[in-house]
């Protein structure tokens, strides 16, 4: 028998600043209170579960804590130059320059800090931390209520 688990809790998320570039136009620096939701589909095991909810919550909370109250920076964007020192991160996008304390920045191996890219990144991290298994994951990153993106394996 196959079942689906749903982990949709108001206390799993993070607050972060970012800007994205759409159609050659750069957004202003702004932030969101992101919510992260996870669905797991798989076979019900001998103990009557697909997966332990506690393990899922632990992984998601740890990932969200790493992003919380930080500036999210995509390191694979063709539009943003990133220079890093032990003390600072400097971003150059067009005529804009940001110099930020290194501890306030999370450098992400993505092309943009859109919900789509954040969801794909987090899904990969969840899979890596949970390890291989006979289950499929879907992860949603919501930047405001009712507005977000989901990625599935």
Long-range contacts (C-beta under 8 A, 24 or more apart in sequence): 1-43, 1-44, 2-41, 2-42, 2-43, 2-44, 3-41, 3-42, 3-43, 3-44, 3-50, 4-39, 4-40, 4-41, 4-50, 5-39, 5-40, 5-41, 5-50, 5-51, 5-53, 5-56, 6-37, 6-38, 6-39, 7-37, 7-38, 7-39, 7-40, 7-53, 7-56, 7-57, 7-60, 8-37, 9-57, 10-35, 12-36, 12-37, 12-57, 12-60, 12-61, 12-64, 13-64, 14-64, 14-65, 14-67, 14-68, 14-69, 15-68, 15-69, 16-67, 16-68, 16-69, 16-70, 16-71, 16-72, 16-106, 17-70, 17-71, 17-72, 18-71, 18-72, 18-73, 18-113, 19-93, 19-113, 20-112, 20-113, 20-114, 21-77, 21-79, 21-80, 21-93, 21-112, 26-79, 26-93, 26-94, 26-96, 29-98, 32-143, 32-144, 34-64, 34-67, 34-118, 34-141, 34-142, 34-143, 35-140, 35-141, 35-142, 35-145, 35-148, 36-60, 36-63, 36-64, 36-122, 36-139, 36-140, 36-141, 36-142, 37-139, 37-140, 37-142, 37-150, 38-126, 38-137, 38-138, 38-139, 38-140, 39-137, 39-138, 39-139, 40-135, 40-136, 40-137, 41-135, 41-136, 41-138, 42-133, 42-134, 42-135, 42-136, 43-134, 43-135, 50-135, 51-130, 51-133, 51-135, 55-130, 56-130, 59-126, 59-129, 59-130, 60-126, 62-129, 63-122, 63-125, 63-126, 63-129, 66-106, 67-106, 69-104, 70-104, 70-105, 70-106, 71-100, 71-104, 71-105, 71-106, 72-106, 72-108, 72-113, 72-118, 73-105, 73-106, 73-107, 73-108, 73-113, 74-108, 74-110, 74-111, 74-112, 74-113, 74-117, 75-107, 75-108, 75-109, 75-110, 76-109, 76-110, 76-111, 77-111, 77-112, 78-111, 82-107, 114-149, 115-141, 115-142, 115-143, 115-147, 115-148, 115-149, 116-149, 116-151, 118-149, 119-148, 119-149, 119-150, 119-151, 120-151, 123-151, 123-152, 123-153, 127-153
